[in-house]
Structures are given as structure tokens and as C-alpha cells.
């Protein structure tokens, strides 16, 4: 322990945001948020409505025979409470900017 230790300085490193070409984008129209002791699970779903075609009577029969629709999970993200707060802040900022531009 007789040797003195040199302190390590910090350095900013640029992040390159890469979207792989094989990555698909989906429209999410439903989501579920679950929380555990030390993390949150954000699940995003896509609901594809069934095509109901035919005459008025045929469409009515199809509708009456329909009991449920699948919501396909298209992405699931697990984040810490701190990161969820960051996500909420960024979403709020972007949404407020959107509202200002929409006026």
C-alpha cells in the first residue's frame, strides 16, 4: 500500500445510434406496464382487427362469432426506476413540443 494510486479521469464517449437493417418497426396500440421491486417491464402490443366482410347479415354473424382478438407482443423492455423516469421526462418533452407545433 506504499504506492500512490493515480486517479482515473472521466471521458465523454459519443454514442452512435445504430438501427440494424433487419430490425422491424411496428405500430403499437396497446401496452402494459408491470413493476417489480427493482425494475419495470414495459410490454408493447399490436392488435390487428379481423376483416369482417360480406353482406350486412354475414358481417353481423361474423361479429357475433367473435369473442376475442389477439394482442401480439411486439416488444418488451425492462428498465430501472431511474431509467423509467428518464423515459417519462423525454416523452413529456417531446409530447409538449408536438402540441406546440400542432397549434
PyMOL commands that set and color helices and strands:
alter all, ss='L'
color gray80, all
select helices_A, chain A and resi 56-64+81-102
alter helices_A, ss='H'
color red, helices_A
select strands_A, chain A and resi 30-35+40-47+71-79
alter strands_A, ss='S'
color yellow, strands_A
deselect
rebuild
show_as cartoon
